[in-house]
Amino acid sequence: MISGEIDQDLWTALRGGLPCLDVSRSCLEQLQAKAIAYSPLLKEIDARLAEAIDKTETAKKANQKSIRLEIFTPALQYLLNTSGTLDSSGQKPGIIQRLGGLLTGKLSIINDLLGVIGIPLFNSSNGGSSETTTKVIQVSDLQVRIAELQRARAELADKVKEKVTQLLTEFDDARVEYQMSQVIIRRSVLRFQLYQARYLNGDITTEEFLQKQNDLDKSKTEVYTKWAKLRRDLLTIKLLVLTQKEDEN
């Protein structure tokens, strides 16, 4: 896109379902709140926390000292169950380690959790295996794990906020670079028109004229590149902040 600066109507169209798109504190807080509210992982963790707390309270009222893992949904079994492969330190990963994998982007852990909560495009883990159903967890241990899960959830929410801040800053930088390139390209077009007039008058050679034309084409390519980056950065923000339905509007 080389013709003119982005006007308000175009910004509105590009923004889509985003409540705003600037680096003000108010806008940043709105985008962060929206990203946290609609994060599928945070929603799932909240649901599993509610499930664990409910089961714990029920067990306490019934004076139970332990709970069978099979009564929990597969996703909560995954978070609570510390069996499985050893990590690099030779330890079995617990709740903090599992959610820590989400914070650091470990794909295998993300795939496992997304699989058991039913998000498409990831391999499903059915949970409730014969090994799992024979296991129990102490109520006191469950309370400790709930506290760990709450802390890990808060850390994950902070990471979402940080990511929104990073993406918004990068987008604003890309917007400034694109708008500056618009100013430069307009000057380049005017300068080329002067060279074109000189060429028609015979004041410069064909080789010189073609070189100036090549320089203008390079400048146009740079503008398109900056425009493409601007669109990519915006799409990344939308993917983090918006729900799929909102992004389609």
DRENPA-3360 file (N, C-alpha, C; in nm, 2 decimals, always signed):
BEGIN
1 = MISGEIDQ = +0.09/-0.12/+0.00/+0.00/+0.00/+0.00/+0.09/+0.12/+0.00 ~ +0.08/+0.20/-0.11/+0.17/+0.31/-0.12/+0.10/+0.44/-0.13 ~ -0.03/+0.44/-0.16/-0.11/+0.56/-0.18/-0.15/+0.63/-0.05 ~ -0.08/+0.73/+0.00/-0.13/+0.80/+0.11/-0.11/+0.74/+0.24 ~ -0.12/+0.82/+0.35/-0.11/+0.77/+0.49/-0.24/+0.70/+0.53 ~ -0.24/+0.62/+0.63/-0.35/+0.54/+0.68/-0.45/+0.64/+0.75 ~ -0.57/+0.65/+0.70/-0.66/+0.74/+0.76/-0.74/+0.67/+0.87 ~ -0.82/+0.74/+0.94/-0.89/+0.69/+1.06/-0.99/+0.57/+1.02;
9 = DLWTALRG = -1.05/+0.58/+0.90/-1.14/+0.48/+0.86/-1.07/+0.35/+0.83 ~ -0.95/+0.36/+0.77/-0.87/+0.24/+0.75/-0.82/+0.18/+0.88 ~ -0.77/+0.26/+0.97/-0.73/+0.21/+1.10/-0.84/+0.13/+1.17 ~ -0.96/+0.19/+1.16/-1.08/+0.12/+1.22/-1.10/-0.01/+1.16 ~ -1.09/-0.02/+1.03/-1.11/-0.15/+0.96/-1.00/-0.25/+0.99 ~ -0.88/-0.20/+1.00/-0.77/-0.29/+1.04/-0.78/-0.34/+1.18 ~ -0.83/-0.25/+1.27/-0.84/-0.29/+1.41/-0.94/-0.40/+1.44 ~ -1.04/-0.40/+1.35/-1.14/-0.51/+1.37/-1.21/-0.50/+1.51;
17 = GLPCLDVS = -1.20/-0.62/+1.58/-1.27/-0.62/+1.71/-1.19/-0.57/+1.82 ~ -1.06/-0.52/+1.80/-0.98/-0.47/+1.90/-1.04/-0.34/+1.96 ~ -1.05/-0.32/+2.09/-1.11/-0.20/+2.15/-1.03/-0.08/+2.12 ~ -0.90/-0.09/+2.09/-0.81/+0.02/+2.07/-0.68/-0.03/+2.01 ~ -0.59/+0.06/+1.96/-0.47/+0.01/+1.90/-0.36/+0.12/+1.91 ~ -0.33/+0.16/+2.03/-0.23/+0.26/+2.05/-0.15/+0.22/+2.18 ~ -0.04/+0.30/+2.20/+0.05/+0.26/+2.32/+0.01/+0.34/+2.44 ~ -0.11/+0.39/+2.45/-0.15/+0.46/+2.58/-0.17/+0.35/+2.69;
25 = RSCLEQLQ = -0.16/+0.40/+2.81/-0.18/+0.30/+2.92/-0.32/+0.25/+2.93 ~ -0.41/+0.33/+2.89/-0.55/+0.29/+2.89/-0.57/+0.18/+2.79 ~ -0.52/+0.19/+2.67/-0.54/+0.09/+2.57/-0.46/-0.04/+2.60 ~ -0.34/-0.02/+2.65/-0.27/-0.14/+2.69/-0.34/-0.22/+2.80 ~ -0.40/-0.16/+2.90/-0.48/-0.23/+3.00/-0.60/-0.29/+2.94 ~ -0.67/-0.23/+2.85/-0.78/-0.29/+2.78/-0.75/-0.42/+2.71 ~ -0.64/-0.41/+2.63/-0.59/-0.53/+2.55/-0.55/-0.64/+2.64 ~ -0.48/-0.60/+2.75/-0.43/-0.71/+2.84/-0.55/-0.78/+2.91;
33 = AKAIAYSP = -0.65/-0.70/+2.95/-0.76/-0.76/+3.02/-0.84/-0.85/+2.92 ~ -0.85/-0.81/+2.80/-0.92/-0.89/+2.70/-0.85/-1.02/+2.67 ~ -0.72/-1.01/+2.66/-0.64/-1.13/+2.63/-0.65/-1.23/+2.74 ~ -0.65/-1.18/+2.87/-0.66/-1.27/+2.98/-0.80/-1.33/+2.99 ~ -0.90/-1.25/+2.97/-1.04/-1.29/+2.98/-1.07/-1.40/+2.88 ~ -1.01/-1.39/+2.76/-1.05/-1.48/+2.65/-0.94/-1.59/+2.62 ~ -0.84/-1.59/+2.70/-0.73/-1.70/+2.68/-0.79/-1.84/+2.71 ~ -0.79/-1.93/+2.61/-0.85/-2.06/+2.63/-0.77/-2.14/+2.74;
41 = LLKEIDAR = -0.64/-2.12/+2.75/-0.57/-2.19/+2.85/-0.60/-2.14/+2.99 ~ -0.61/-2.01/+3.01/-0.65/-1.95/+3.14/-0.79/-1.99/+3.18 ~ -0.88/-1.99/+3.08/-1.02/-2.04/+3.10/-1.02/-2.18/+3.15 ~ -0.94/-2.26/+3.09/-0.94/-2.41/+3.13/-0.88/-2.42/+3.27 ~ -0.77/-2.35/+3.29/-0.71/-2.36/+3.43/-0.81/-2.31/+3.53 ~ -0.88/-2.20/+3.51/-0.99/-2.16/+3.60/-1.09/-2.26/+3.62 ~ -1.13/-2.33/+3.52/-1.24/-2.43/+3.53/-1.19/-2.55/+3.61 ~ -1.06/-2.59/+3.59/-1.00/-2.70/+3.66/-0.98/-2.66/+3.81;
49 = LAEAIDKT = -0.94/-2.54/+3.83/-0.93/-2.49/+3.97/-1.06/-2.50/+4.04 ~ -1.17/-2.46/+3.98/-1.30/-2.46/+4.04/-1.34/-2.61/+4.06 ~ -1.31/-2.70/+3.97/-1.34/-2.84/+3.99/-1.26/-2.90/+4.11 ~ -1.13/-2.87/+4.11/-1.05/-2.92/+4.22/-1.10/-2.87/+4.36 ~ -1.13/-2.74/+4.37/-1.18/-2.68/+4.49/-1.31/-2.75/+4.53 ~ -1.40/-2.76/+4.43/-1.53/-2.82/+4.46/-1.52/-2.97/+4.52 ~ -1.43/-3.05/+4.45/-1.41/-3.19/+4.49/-1.35/-3.19/+4.63 ~ -1.26/-3.10/+4.66/-1.19/-3.09/+4.79/-1.29/-3.06/+4.90;
57 = ETAKKANQ = -1.37/-2.96/+4.87/-1.47/-2.92/+4.98/-1.57/-3.04/+5.00 ~ -1.61/-3.11/+4.89/-1.70/-3.22/+4.91/-1.64/-3.33/+4.99 ~ -1.51/-3.36/+4.97/-1.44/-3.46/+5.04/-1.42/-3.42/+5.19 ~ -1.39/-3.30/+5.21/-1.38/-3.25/+5.35/-1.50/-3.26/+5.43 ~ -1.62/-3.23/+5.36/-1.75/-3.24/+5.43/-1.78/-3.39/+5.46 ~ -1.73/-3.48/+5.37/-1.76/-3.62/+5.39/-1.65/-3.68/+5.48 ~ -1.56/-3.60/+5.53/-1.45/-3.65/+5.62/-1.36/-3.75/+5.54 ~ -1.34/-3.73/+5.41/-1.25/-3.82/+5.33/-1.11/-3.76/+5.35;
65 = KSIRLEIF = -1.02/-3.86/+5.36/-0.88/-3.82/+5.36/-0.81/-3.82/+5.23 ~ -0.87/-3.89/+5.13/-0.81/-3.90/+5.00/-0.93/-3.90/+4.89 ~ -0.88/-3.87/+4.77/-0.98/-3.87/+4.66/-0.92/-3.95/+4.54 ~ -1.00/-4.03/+4.48/-0.95/-4.11/+4.36/-0.94/-4.01/+4.24 ~ -0.83/-4.03/+4.17/-0.81/-3.94/+4.06/-0.91/-3.96/+3.95 ~ -0.97/-4.07/+3.94/-1.06/-4.10/+3.83/-1.19/-4.01/+3.83 ~ -1.22/-3.95/+3.95/-1.34/-3.86/+3.95/-1.31/-3.73/+3.89 ~ -1.19/-3.70/+3.86/-1.15/-3.57/+3.80/-1.16/-3.58/+3.64;
73 = TPALQYLL = -1.18/-3.46/+3.58/-1.17/-3.46/+3.43/-1.03/-3.49/+3.39 ~ -1.01/-3.54/+3.26/-0.88/-3.57/+3.21/-0.78/-3.46/+3.23 ~ -0.83/-3.33/+3.20/-0.73/-3.22/+3.21/-0.68/-3.20/+3.35 ~ -0.77/-3.21/+3.45/-0.73/-3.20/+3.59/-0.64/-3.32/+3.63 ~ -0.67/-3.44/+3.58/-0.59/-3.55/+3.61/-0.45/-3.52/+3.56 ~ -0.44/-3.46/+3.44/-0.31/-3.43/+3.38/-0.23/-3.34/+3.47 ~ -0.29/-3.23/+3.52/-0.22/-3.14/+3.60/-0.19/-3.19/+3.74 ~ -0.27/-3.28/+3.79/-0.25/-3.33/+3.93/-0.16/-3.45/+3.93;
81 = NTSGTLDS = -0.16/-3.53/+3.82/-0.09/-3.66/+3.82/+0.06/-3.63/+3.80 ~ +0.14/-3.67/+3.89/+0.29/-3.64/+3.88/+0.36/-3.76/+3.83 ~ +0.29/-3.87/+3.78/+0.35/-3.98/+3.72/+0.39/-3.95/+3.58 ~ +0.47/-4.03/+3.52/+0.51/-4.02/+3.38/+0.66/-4.00/+3.37 ~ +0.70/-3.95/+3.26/+0.85/-3.94/+3.22/+0.92/-3.84/+3.31 ~ +1.05/-3.87/+3.34/+1.13/-3.78/+3.42/+1.18/-3.67/+3.34 ~ +1.20/-3.55/+3.40/+1.25/-3.44/+3.33/+1.40/-3.44/+3.33 ~ +1.47/-3.34/+3.28/+1.61/-3.34/+3.27/+1.69/-3.35/+3.40;
89 = SGQKPGII = +1.62/-3.32/+3.51/+1.68/-3.33/+3.64/+1.66/-3.46/+3.71 ~ +1.58/-3.55/+3.64/+1.55/-3.68/+3.70/+1.43/-3.68/+3.79 ~ +1.35/-3.57/+3.79/+1.24/-3.56/+3.87/+1.11/-3.57/+3.79 ~ +1.00/-3.62/+3.85/+0.87/-3.62/+3.78/+0.81/-3.48/+3.79 ~ +0.76/-3.43/+3.68/+0.71/-3.29/+3.68/+0.58/-3.28/+3.76 ~ +0.57/-3.18/+3.84/+0.45/-3.15/+3.91/+0.37/-3.04/+3.85 ~ +0.27/-2.98/+3.92/+0.19/-2.87/+3.86/+0.27/-2.75/+3.81 ~ +0.36/-2.71/+3.90/+0.44/-2.59/+3.86/+0.52/-2.62/+3.74;
97 = QRLGGLLT = +0.58/-2.74/+3.73/+0.67/-2.77/+3.62/+0.58/-2.78/+3.49 ~ +0.46/-2.84/+3.51/+0.37/-2.85/+3.39/+0.33/-2.72/+3.33 ~ +0.29/-2.63/+3.42/+0.25/-2.50/+3.38/+0.37/-2.41/+3.34 ~ +0.48/-2.44/+3.40/+0.61/-2.38/+3.37/+0.64/-2.41/+3.22 ~ +0.60/-2.53/+3.18/+0.62/-2.56/+3.04/+0.54/-2.47/+2.95 ~ +0.42/-2.44/+2.99/+0.34/-2.34/+2.91/+0.40/-2.21/+2.91 ~ +0.46/-2.16/+3.02/+0.52/-2.03/+3.03/+0.64/-2.02/+2.93 ~ +0.71/-2.13/+2.92/+0.83/-2.13/+2.84/+0.81/-2.18/+2.70;
105 = GKLSIIND = +0.68/-2.22/+2.67/+0.65/-2.26/+2.54/+0.69/-2.40/+2.50 ~ +0.70/-2.50/+2.60/+0.74/-2.63/+2.56/+0.62/-2.70/+2.49 ~ +0.64/-2.73/+2.37/+0.53/-2.78/+2.28/+0.47/-2.91/+2.33 ~ +0.55/-3.00/+2.38/+0.49/-3.13/+2.42/+0.39/-3.11/+2.54 ~ +0.42/-3.02/+2.63/+0.33/-3.00/+2.74/+0.21/-2.93/+2.70 ~ +0.23/-2.83/+2.61/+0.11/-2.76/+2.56/+0.02/-2.85/+2.48 ~ +0.08/-2.94/+2.40/+0.00/-3.04/+2.33/-0.08/-3.13/+2.42 ~ -0.01/-3.17/+2.52/-0.08/-3.27/+2.62/-0.20/-3.20/+2.68;
113 = LLGVIGIP = -0.18/-3.08/+2.73/-0.29/-3.01/+2.80/-0.40/-2.97/+2.71 ~ -0.37/-2.92/+2.59/-0.47/-2.89/+2.49/-0.54/-3.01/+2.44 ~ -0.47/-3.12/+2.44/-0.54/-3.25/+2.40/-0.65/-3.29/+2.50 ~ -0.62/-3.28/+2.62/-0.72/-3.33/+2.72/-0.83/-3.23/+2.74 ~ -0.81/-3.10/+2.70/-0.92/-3.01/+2.72/-1.00/-2.99/+2.59 ~ -0.96/-3.07/+2.48/-1.04/-3.08/+2.37/-1.03/-2.97/+2.26 ~ -0.92/-2.90/+2.26/-0.90/-2.80/+2.16/-0.85/-2.87/+2.03 ~ -0.92/-2.84/+1.92/-0.89/-2.91/+1.79/-0.74/-2.89/+1.75;
121 = LFNSSNGG = -0.70/-2.97/+1.65/-0.57/-2.96/+1.59/-0.46/-3.02/+1.67 ~ -0.49/-3.07/+1.79/-0.39/-3.13/+1.88/-0.43/-3.28/+1.90 ~ -0.33/-3.36/+1.92/-0.37/-3.50/+1.95/-0.43/-3.52/+2.08 ~ -0.54/-3.59/+2.09/-0.62/-3.61/+2.21/-0.55/-3.70/+2.31 ~ -0.57/-3.68/+2.43/-0.53/-3.77/+2.54/-0.66/-3.80/+2.62 ~ -0.69/-3.93/+2.62/-0.83/-3.96/+2.67/-0.83/-3.95/+2.82 ~ -0.72/-3.98/+2.89/-0.73/-3.97/+3.04/-0.80/-4.09/+3.09 ~ -0.81/-4.10/+3.22/-0.89/-4.20/+3.28/-0.84/-4.34/+3.25;
129 = SSETTTKV = -0.71/-4.36/+3.23/-0.65/-4.49/+3.20/-0.66/-4.58/+3.32 ~ -0.64/-4.71/+3.30/-0.64/-4.81/+3.41/-0.54/-4.77/+3.52 ~ -0.43/-4.72/+3.47/-0.33/-4.68/+3.57/-0.38/-4.56/+3.66 ~ -0.44/-4.46/+3.59/-0.49/-4.34/+3.66/-0.60/-4.38/+3.76 ~ -0.69/-4.46/+3.72/-0.81/-4.49/+3.80/-0.77/-4.56/+3.93 ~ -0.65/-4.62/+3.94/-0.61/-4.69/+4.06/-0.54/-4.60/+4.16 ~ -0.53/-4.48/+4.12/-0.45/-4.39/+4.21/-0.54/-4.30/+4.29 ~ -0.49/-4.25/+4.40/-0.56/-4.16/+4.49/-0.47/-4.05/+4.52;
137 = IQVSDLQV = -0.53/-3.94/+4.56/-0.45/-3.82/+4.61/-0.50/-3.78/+4.74 ~ -0.42/-3.75/+4.84/-0.46/-3.71/+4.97/-0.52/-3.57/+4.96 ~ -0.62/-3.55/+5.04/-0.69/-3.42/+5.04/-0.60/-3.31/+5.08 ~ -0.51/-3.33/+5.17/-0.42/-3.23/+5.22/-0.32/-3.20/+5.10 ~ -0.28/-3.30/+5.03/-0.19/-3.28/+4.91/-0.26/-3.20/+4.80 ~ -0.39/-3.24/+4.79/-0.46/-3.17/+4.68/-0.48/-3.02/+4.71 ~ -0.49/-2.98/+4.84/-0.50/-2.84/+4.88/-0.37/-2.77/+4.84 ~ -0.26/-2.84/+4.87/-0.13/-2.78/+4.83/-0.12/-2.76/+4.68;
145 = RIAELQRA = -0.16/-2.86/+4.61/-0.15/-2.85/+4.46/-0.25/-2.74/+4.40 ~ -0.36/-2.72/+4.47/-0.45/-2.62/+4.43/-0.38/-2.48/+4.44 ~ -0.31/-2.46/+4.56/-0.24/-2.34/+4.58/-0.13/-2.32/+4.48 ~ -0.06/-2.43/+4.44/+0.04/-2.42/+4.34/-0.02/-2.38/+4.20 ~ -0.13/-2.44/+4.17/-0.20/-2.42/+4.05/-0.25/-2.27/+4.04 ~ -0.29/-2.22/+4.15/-0.33/-2.08/+4.15/-0.22/-1.98/+4.13 ~ -0.10/-2.02/+4.19/+0.02/-1.94/+4.17/+0.07/-1.95/+4.02 ~ +0.07/-2.07/+3.97/+0.11/-2.08/+3.83/+0.01/-2.01/+3.74;
153 = RAELADKV = -0.12/-2.01/+3.77/-0.21/-1.94/+3.69/-0.18/-1.79/+3.68 ~ -0.15/-1.74/+3.80/-0.12/-1.60/+3.81/+0.00/-1.56/+3.73 ~ +0.10/-1.65/+3.73/+0.23/-1.63/+3.66/+0.20/-1.63/+3.51 ~ +0.11/-1.73/+3.47/+0.07/-1.74/+3.32/+0.00/-1.61/+3.28 ~ -0.09/-1.56/+3.36/-0.16/-1.44/+3.33/-0.06/-1.32/+3.32 ~ +0.04/-1.31/+3.40/+0.14/-1.21/+3.39/+0.22/-1.22/+3.26 ~ +0.24/-1.34/+3.22/+0.31/-1.37/+3.09/+0.23/-1.32/+2.97 ~ +0.10/-1.34/+2.98/+0.01/-1.29/+2.88/+0.01/-1.14/+2.87;
161 = KEKVTQLL = +0.01/-1.07/+2.99/+0.02/-0.93/+2.99/+0.15/-0.88/+2.93 ~ +0.26/-0.94/+2.96/+0.39/-0.91/+2.91/+0.39/-0.92/+2.76 ~ +0.33/-1.03/+2.71/+0.33/-1.05/+2.57/+0.25/-0.95/+2.49 ~ +0.14/-0.91/+2.55/+0.05/-0.80/+2.49/+0.13/-0.67/+2.48 ~ +0.20/-0.64/+2.59/+0.29/-0.52/+2.59/+0.39/-0.52/+2.48 ~ +0.46/-0.64/+2.47/+0.56/-0.66/+2.37/+0.50/-0.64/+2.23 ~ +0.39/-0.71/+2.20/+0.33/-0.70/+2.07/+0.28/-0.56/+2.03 ~ +0.22/-0.50/+2.13/+0.17/-0.36/+2.10/+0.29/-0.27/+2.07;
169 = TEFDDARV = +0.40/-0.28/+2.15/+0.51/-0.19/+2.12/+0.57/-0.22/+1.98 ~ +0.58/-0.35/+1.95/+0.63/-0.38/+1.82/+0.54/-0.33/+1.70 ~ +0.41/-0.34/+1.73/+0.32/-0.29/+1.63/+0.33/-0.14/+1.61 ~ +0.34/-0.07/+1.72/+0.35/+0.08/+1.71/+0.48/+0.12/+1.64 ~ +0.59/+0.04/+1.67/+0.72/+0.07/+1.60/+0.70/+0.05/+1.45 ~ +0.63/-0.06/+1.41/+0.61/-0.09/+1.27/+0.52/+0.01/+1.20 ~ +0.42/+0.06/+1.28/+0.33/+0.17/+1.23/+0.41/+0.30/+1.20 ~ +0.50/+0.34/+1.29/+0.58/+0.46/+1.27/+0.67/+0.44/+1.15;
177 = EYQMSQVI = +0.73/+0.32/+1.14/+0.82/+0.30/+1.03/+0.75/+0.30/+0.89 ~ +0.63/+0.25/+0.89/+0.55/+0.25/+0.77/+0.51/+0.39/+0.73 ~ +0.46/+0.47/+0.83/+0.42/+0.60/+0.80/+0.54/+0.69/+0.75 ~ +0.66/+0.67/+0.81/+0.78/+0.74/+0.77/+0.81/+0.70/+0.62 ~ +0.80/+0.57/+0.59/+0.83/+0.52/+0.46/+0.73/+0.58/+0.36 ~ +0.61/+0.62/+0.40/+0.51/+0.68/+0.31/+0.56/+0.82/+0.27 ~ +0.61/+0.89/+0.37/+0.67/+1.03/+0.34/+0.78/+1.02/+0.25 ~ +0.87/+0.92/+0.27/+0.99/+0.91/+0.19/+0.96/+0.87/+0.05;
185 = IRRSVLRF = +0.86/+0.78/+0.03/+0.83/+0.73/-0.10/+0.76/+0.84/-0.19 ~ +0.68/+0.93/-0.12/+0.62/+1.04/-0.20/+0.73/+1.13/-0.25 ~ +0.83/+1.16/-0.17/+0.94/+1.24/-0.21/+1.02/+1.17/-0.33 ~ +1.03/+1.04/-0.31/+1.11/+0.96/-0.42/+1.03/+0.97/-0.55 ~ +0.90/+0.96/-0.54/+0.82/+0.97/-0.67/+0.83/+1.11/-0.73 ~ +0.83/+1.21/-0.65/+0.84/+1.35/-0.71/+0.98/+1.36/-0.77 ~ +1.08/+1.31/-0.70/+1.22/+1.32/-0.75/+1.23/+1.24/-0.89 ~ +1.17/+1.13/-0.89/+1.18/+1.05/-1.02/+1.11/+1.12/-1.13;
193 = QLYQARYL = +1.00/+1.19/-1.10/+0.93/+1.26/-1.20/+1.02/+1.37/-1.26 ~ +1.10/+1.43/-1.18/+1.20/+1.53/-1.23/+1.30/+1.47/-1.32 ~ +1.35/+1.35/-1.28/+1.45/+1.28/-1.36/+1.38/+1.24/-1.49 ~ +1.25/+1.20/-1.48/+1.18/+1.16/-1.61/+1.17/+1.28/-1.70 ~ +1.14/+1.40/-1.65/+1.13/+1.52/-1.74/+1.27/+1.55/-1.80 ~ +1.38/+1.53/-1.72/+1.51/+1.56/-1.77/+1.55/+1.46/-1.88 ~ +1.50/+1.33/-1.85/+1.53/+1.23/-1.95/+1.46/+1.26/-2.09 ~ +1.34/+1.30/-2.08/+1.26/+1.34/-2.20/+1.33/+1.46/-2.27;
201 = NGDITTEE = +1.39/+1.54/-2.20/+1.46/+1.66/-2.25/+1.60/+1.63/-2.30 ~ +1.64/+1.50/-2.28/+1.77/+1.46/-2.32/+1.88/+1.51/-2.23 ~ +1.85/+1.55/-2.10/+1.96/+1.60/-2.01/+2.03/+1.48/-1.94 ~ +1.97/+1.36/-1.93/+2.04/+1.25/-1.87/+2.03/+1.13/-1.97 ~ +2.12/+1.04/-1.95/+2.13/+0.92/-2.04/+2.02/+0.82/-2.00 ~ +1.99/+0.73/-2.09/+1.90/+0.62/-2.07/+1.95/+0.53/-1.95 ~ +2.08/+0.51/-1.94/+2.13/+0.43/-1.83/+2.10/+0.50/-1.70 ~ +2.12/+0.63/-1.69/+2.10/+0.70/-1.57/+1.95/+0.70/-1.53;
209 = FLQKQNDL = +1.87/+0.71/-1.63/+1.72/+0.71/-1.61/+1.68/+0.58/-1.56 ~ +1.73/+0.47/-1.62/+1.69/+0.33/-1.57/+1.74/+0.31/-1.43 ~ +1.85/+0.36/-1.39/+1.90/+0.35/-1.26/+1.81/+0.42/-1.16 ~ +1.76/+0.54/-1.19/+1.67/+0.61/-1.11/+1.54/+0.53/-1.09 ~ +1.50/+0.47/-1.20/+1.37/+0.40/-1.20/+1.39/+0.27/-1.11 ~ +1.51/+0.21/-1.12/+1.54/+0.10/-1.03/+1.54/+0.14/-0.88 ~ +1.59/+0.25/-0.86/+1.60/+0.30/-0.72/+1.46/+0.32/-0.66 ~ +1.37/+0.38/-0.75/+1.23/+0.40/-0.71/+1.16/+0.27/-0.68;
217 = DKSKTEVY = +1.18/+0.17/-0.76/+1.12/+0.04/-0.74/+1.17/-0.02/-0.61 ~ +1.29/+0.00/-0.58/+1.35/-0.06/-0.45/+1.28/+0.01/-0.33 ~ +1.25/+0.14/-0.35/+1.19/+0.22/-0.24/+1.04/+0.17/-0.22 ~ +0.98/+0.14/-0.34/+0.84/+0.09/-0.33/+0.84/-0.05/-0.26 ~ +0.94/-0.13/-0.29/+0.94/-0.26/-0.23/+0.96/-0.25/-0.08 ~ +1.04/-0.15/-0.04/+1.06/-0.13/+0.11/+0.93/-0.09/+0.17 ~ +0.85/-0.01/+0.11/+0.72/+0.03/+0.16/+0.63/-0.09/+0.17 ~ +0.62/-0.17/+0.07/+0.54/-0.29/+0.08/+0.58/-0.38/+0.19;
225 = TKWAKLRR = +0.71/-0.39/+0.21/+0.77/-0.48/+0.31/+0.72/-0.43/+0.45 ~ +0.73/-0.30/+0.47/+0.69/-0.24/+0.60/+0.54/-0.26/+0.62 ~ +0.46/-0.24/+0.51/+0.32/-0.26/+0.52/+0.28/-0.41/+0.56 ~ +0.36/-0.50/+0.50/+0.33/-0.64/+0.53/+0.37/-0.67/+0.67 ~ +0.48/-0.61/+0.72/+0.51/-0.63/+0.86/+0.41/-0.58/+0.96 ~ +0.36/-0.46/+0.92/+0.25/-0.40/+1.00/+0.13/-0.49/+1.01 ~ +0.09/-0.55/+0.90/-0.03/-0.64/+0.90/+0.00/-0.76/+0.98 ~ +0.12/-0.82/+0.97/+0.16/-0.94/+1.04/+0.15/-0.91/+1.19;
233 = DLLTIKLL = +0.21/-0.79/+1.23/+0.21/-0.76/+1.38/+0.07/-0.74/+1.43 ~ -0.01/-0.68/+1.35/-0.15/-0.66/+1.39/-0.22/-0.79/+1.40 ~ -0.20/-0.89/+1.31/-0.26/-1.02/+1.31/-0.22/-1.09/+1.44 ~ -0.09/-1.08/+1.48/-0.04/-1.15/+1.60/-0.12/-1.10/+1.72 ~ -0.14/-0.96/+1.73/-0.21/-0.91/+1.84/-0.35/-0.96/+1.84 ~ -0.42/-0.97/+1.73/-0.55/-1.02/+1.72/-0.56/-1.16/+1.77 ~ -0.47/-1.24/+1.73/-0.47/-1.38/+1.76/-0.46/-1.40/+1.92 ~ -0.38/-1.31/+1.98/-0.36/-1.32/+2.12/-0.48/-1.26/+2.20;
241 = VLTQKEDE = -0.54/-1.15/+2.15/-0.64/-1.08/+2.23/-0.78/-1.12/+2.20 ~ -0.81/-1.14/+2.07/-0.95/-1.16/+2.03/-1.00/-1.31/+2.03 ~ -1.13/-1.33/+2.05/-1.18/-1.46/+2.02/-1.20/-1.47/+1.87 ~ -1.21/-1.60/+1.83/-1.23/-1.62/+1.68/-1.34/-1.55/+1.62 ~ -1.46/-1.54/+1.70/-1.58/-1.48/+1.65/-1.55/-1.33/+1.63 ~ -1.48/-1.27/+1.72/-1.46/-1.12/+1.72/-1.36/-1.09/+1.60 ~ -1.26/-1.18/+1.58/-1.17/-1.16/+1.48/-1.23/-1.16/+1.34 ~ -1.34/-1.23/+1.33/-1.41/-1.24/+1.20/-1.49/-1.12/+1.16;
249 = N = -1.52/-1.04/+1.26/-1.60/-0.92/+1.24/-1.52/-0.81/+1.17;
% end
